[in-house]
Amino acid sequence: MSSSLEKNMLILRSSDGEEFIVPEVVAVMSKAIKNMVEDECASNTIPVPNVDANILAMVIEFCKKHDESEAEAASDLKTFDSEFVNRGQEALYDLITAANFRDVKELLDALCQNVAEMIKGKSVHHIRIQFLGYQLFEILTSNFIWNIWCDRDFD
Amino acid sequence: MSDDILSFILSFLSIRDSVKARILSRKWRYICPFMLNLDFDLHTVLGINYKARYSNGDSDISWEDKSNFVTGVDQILELHNGQKLLSLRIYFCLGNEYAGYVDRWIRFSIIMKTEKLDLDFSASPESQSNNLYDFPYQLLPQGDSSQLKYLCLKSCNLRSTPNHISRLVSLKSLDLEHVPLNQSCANNILSSCLNFEWLRLKNSILPETLCIHGPSLHLKILIVHECYGVEKIEISSIGLTTFEYMGKVKNFCFLDVPRLEKVHISYIAKTLYGDDDEEVTSQNSGTVEEPKFLGLYPGSNEKILLKNGPYGFYVQLGEDRKGYLPEGASVSQY
């Protein structure tokens, strides 16, 4: 065990080898990491496979904010969440995958709600254009569409 | 992405939005948002805001809208692949000409072990169909396997067929509005629905003398609101605790109601003045001042009195302290 490391800090290693030093309270917001810590099967460095440094940094940023702002007003946190999830679809896809795999409930909630907002109230045509070509939402390439769901969309 | 995540995203959406998303993707097509209650109306299926669209007095729902509605409901149910559906509510103007569709939806709800079925085919009084949908008892499973506990029918027909009516045996609550009911049908329901606890009849055509009799020990609450054609109401129900009435009937007969605790009766003004053409429907419960003698309490032989209070009529067990006897009240004896 690295002696320089403070007792309540953990090191997370991303899939591309970058290491992040985070307080344990932040790291255990991921249920998967929490289980590892509780089962004492975690050494001081916890590998986080499938999540690259870029995405891991985002997830840590989110968890840190949620950890710090327990006392803060809920509306501030909501604003932070909605700004945080306002990203391109590729980042959203990676974040959702990471949040799901590492079991970070707050993050997953915020992300999925954001994707739902992207669909809400839009026409079939619009949803199709918006998601076409992205992984997030594997759009049919054929033109098969049930008509009754489209007729009124251009009202 | 995993099915759980897709299903979770869809659960944030309305029925209409989730269908729009699902029809676009092969992968999403058979992902079902976790929904235990399905609610179909003009807004959820067709995305039409009823008030905005029909506020200019044009209340007729077009044939095209109806056809889109039934197709839409069919498609949503086809996509629904949950294991269980707790409640199904359909609020739209449909008559018996759409029975083929509605029967199919009811069959679906039976497979999904739905407990609450709410069919409101009135949508708006103007657009009400003369051709009321016949509720299909015969589709319900026989015996105890039926899960249906709450049935609410508006602007439907409940035709009495003694063979099939016994399939309503699992029902705990029945709410009928604009549903014509004859005495034999009422008898059939009361004698076969042994788990029955709550019954409401509203705005319905009833027989001249409505008899609520039957061996059912469980009927606890009976509510009759503004029904037509009824002159006299006779109640003999051992388990009944609450009776609520609103309308013009003045002749009540409580025969065997040992557990009756609350009676609330309010009259509608137009009937008190005996003028059926008058359109005033404001409630007026201030004209009967004498307490009305209803009968004797079986245990103690105390008098049960129907009295007028600030919130309508109520029943009092025993007399006032002053102990005066009501005059000229009609008596129902047993």
Interface residues (C-beta under 8 A of the other chain):
Chain A: Y93 I96 T97 N100 L108 C112 Q113 V115 A116 E117 I119 K120 G121 K122 S123 V124 I127 R128 F131 Q135 L136 F137 E138 I139 L140 I145 W146 I148 W149 D151 R152 D153
Chain B: M1 S2 D4 I5 F8 I9 L10 F12 L13 S14 R16 D17 S18 V19 K20 A21 I23 L24 S25 R26 K27 W28 L46 G47 I48 N68 T71 G72 Q75
